[in-house]
Amino acid sequence: MDPIISGVDGNASVFIIGKLGGDPEYNSIIDSEEVDCANGTFYFGRYSMNETHNIHFNVPGIWRFKAITEDTEHDGEFCSSEIVEVEVQFPEITEIVSAVEFQLDQLWSSTLSAASEDSRKELGFWIYAEVDNNGGLSYSVGETEEGDDITDCSSRATISPSDPEELIPNEPWNTVKFAVAYAHAHTTLYYCPSSIEGRSTGPSEEDDKFANSRKLPILVYDYSANQIYGQDGEGSELYNPAGIKHAGECMQRSFFEKWSSLEESPLSPK
């Protein structure tokens, strides 16, 4: 960030403050050393005016920053720069899938293995993005969750995601861990009678509703064919081509509108 304050000595020190979803404000400068920020505004440090500096803020959203410095030509009054707006987005589906492709393939394989002549069930997990206090990004998946065992080939399998295990920071530069998508695999009909109606592949109506209500990518692993049928447990169709599709309209999780929304439940049912 390169703060620009007109008419101020280039060797002066500046204080950087920022706020998520609003204009940053402060109450006072304490002993010319530190900023007493107003509620919801964060103090990001003191820097030299004649240098460009990097600051870390790990929470996605629309951030607004400004620099404050002492105006020595006007009796030590403090003046501020114009506000600089920075928009931080959650990762998009293509990046997420690429980062956990191996785990997604394992999920599909495990779902096929869980099917038999007696039952079948959907499997799924949360996908997380973690950013440490140095700005390093990594991805991980949560524990594999199981839907109900389905013993009737005329019924559709479902899964109910648990609450994600997120790490919510106290300050914007601390380590964070956010859910960025939920993935689940639809079940095969391989062991079902060939006389059944079959099903369409890809996201269900319930998948679309879940994704759109939570403004979150939902990944669905399913067969590539548009329609699948029972195979009486015979042949090689169990391992027919399959891949990832996404439900709903969201290509990435919606960001936070304000700091207080981090402590709410943006992924709970709407």
Residue pairs with C-beta under 8 A, 6 or more apart in sequence:
1 16
1 52
1 53
1 54
1 55
1 65
1 84
2 52
2 53
3 14
3 16
3 47
3 49
3 66
3 67
3 81
3 84
4 67
4 81
4 82
5 14
5 49
5 67
5 69
5 79
5 80
5 81
7 71
7 73
8 49
8 69
8 71
8 79
9 49
9 72
10 49
10 50
11 48
11 49
11 50
12 49
12 69
12 70
12 72
13 46
13 47
13 48
13 49
13 69
13 70
14 46
14 47
14 48
14 49
14 67
14 68
14 69
14 81
15 29
15 34
15 35
15 43
15 45
15 46
15 67
15 68
15 69
16 43
16 44
16 45
16 46
16 47
16 53
16 55
16 65
16 66
16 67
16 68
17 24
17 25
17 26
17 35
17 37
17 41
17 42
17 43
17 44
17 65
17 66
17 68
18 24
18 41
18 42
18 44
18 55
18 57
18 63
18 64
18 65
18 66
18 172
19 25
19 40
19 41
19 42
19 63
19 64
19 259
20 40
20 59
20 61
20 62
20 63
20 172
20 256
20 258
20 259
21 61
21 62
21 256
21 257
21 258
21 259
22 40
22 64
22 258
23 64
23 83
24 37
24 38
24 41
24 42
24 64
24 65
24 66
24 83
25 37
25 38
25 41
26 35
26 36
26 37
26 38
26 41
26 43
26 68
27 36
27 37
27 38
28 35
28 36
29 35
29 36
29 68
29 70
29 78
30 36
32 70
33 46
34 43
34 46
35 43
35 68
37 43
40 258
40 259
40 260
42 57
42 171
42 172
44 55
44 57
44 65
44 173
45 53
45 55
47 53
49 69
55 65
55 173
56 133
56 134
56 135
56 172
56 173
57 63
57 88
57 172
57 173
58 131
58 133
58 135
58 169
58 172
58 173
58 174
58 175
58 176
59 88
59 169
59 172
59 176
59 256
59 259
59 262
60 88
60 89
60 90
60 178
60 253
60 255
60 256
61 87
61 88
61 255
61 256
61 257
61 258
62 85
62 86
62 87
62 88
62 255
62 257
63 85
63 86
63 87
63 88
64 83
64 84
64 85
64 86
65 83
65 84
65 85
65 86
66 80
66 81
66 82
66 83
66 84
67 80
67 81
68 78
68 79
68 80
68 81
69 78
69 79
70 76
70 77
70 78
71 77
71 78
71 79
87 255
88 255
89 252
89 255
90 129
90 178
90 180
90 252
90 253
90 254
90 255
91 99
91 129
91 180
91 252
92 251
92 252
93 181
93 217
93 219
93 246
93 251
93 252
96 127
96 129
96 139
96 180
96 181
96 217
96 219
97 104
97 219
97 244
99 139
100 127
100 139
100 140
100 141
100 183
103 125
103 141
104 183
104 219
104 221
104 244
107 123
107 124
107 125
107 144
107 183
107 184
107 185
107 221
108 185
108 221
108 242
110 123
110 144
110 185
111 121
111 122
111 123
111 185
111 186
111 187
111 188
111 221
112 188
112 238
112 239
114 120
114 121
114 123
114 146
115 121
115 187
115 188
115 190
115 191
116 191
117 191
117 233
118 151
119 149
119 150
119 151
120 149
120 150
120 157
120 187
120 188
120 191
121 146
121 147
121 148
121 149
121 150
121 157
121 159
121 187
122 146
122 147
122 157
122 158
122 159
122 184
122 185
122 186
122 187
123 144
123 145
123 146
123 147
123 159
123 184
123 185
124 144
124 145
124 147
124 159
124 161
124 182
124 183
124 184
124 185
125 141
125 142
125 143
125 144
125 145
125 182
125 183
125 184
126 141
126 142
126 161
126 162
126 164
126 165
126 179
126 181
126 182
127 139
127 140
127 141
127 142
127 179
127 180
127 181
127 182
127 183
127 219
128 139
128 140
128 141
128 142
128 164
128 165
128 166
128 177
128 178
128 179
128 180
129 137
129 138
129 139
129 177
129 178
129 180
130 137
130 138
130 139
130 140
130 167
130 175
130 176
130 177
130 178
131 137
131 175
131 176
132 138
132 175
133 173
133 174
133 175
139 180
141 183
142 164
142 165
145 159
145 161
145 162
146 159
147 157
147 158
147 159
147 160
147 184
148 157
148 158
150 156
150 157
150 187
153 189
153 192
153 193
153 196
153 230
154 196
154 197
156 199
156 204
157 186
157 187
158 206
159 184
161 182
161 184
161 210
163 265
163 267
163 268
164 179
164 182
164 267
165 177
166 177
166 178
166 179
167 175
167 176
167 177
167 178
168 176
168 262
168 263
169 175
169 176
169 262
178 253
179 216
179 253
179 267
180 216
180 217
180 252
180 253
181 216
181 217
181 218
181 219
181 253
182 210
182 216
182 217
182 218
182 219
183 218
183 219
183 220
183 221
183 244
184 218
184 219
184 220
184 221
185 220
185 221
185 222
186 201
186 220
186 221
186 222
186 223
188 223
188 228
188 238
189 196
189 198
189 199
189 228
189 229
189 230
189 231
190 230
190 231
190 233
190 237
190 238
191 230
191 231
191 232
191 233
192 230
192 231
192 232
193 230
193 232
194 229
194 230
194 231
194 232
195 230
196 229
196 230
198 227
198 228
198 229
198 230
199 227
199 228
200 226
200 227
201 222
201 223
201 224
201 225
201 226
201 227
201 228
202 220
202 222
202 226
202 245
203 211
203 218
203 220
203 245
203 246
203 247
203 248
204 247
207 218
207 220
207 247
207 248
208 218
208 247
208 248
209 248
210 216
210 218
210 247
210 248
211 217
211 218
211 246
211 247
211 248
211 249
211 250
212 248
212 249
212 250
213 269
213 270
214 266
214 267
214 268
214 269
214 270
215 250
215 253
215 254
215 266
216 248
216 250
216 253
216 254
216 267
217 246
217 248
217 250
217 251
217 252
217 253
218 246
218 247
218 248
219 244
219 245
219 246
219 247
220 244
220 245
220 246
220 247
221 242
221 243
221 244
221 245
222 242
222 243
222 245
223 240
223 241
223 242
224 240
224 241
224 242
224 243
225 240
225 241
228 237
228 240
231 237
231 238
254 266
256 262
256 266
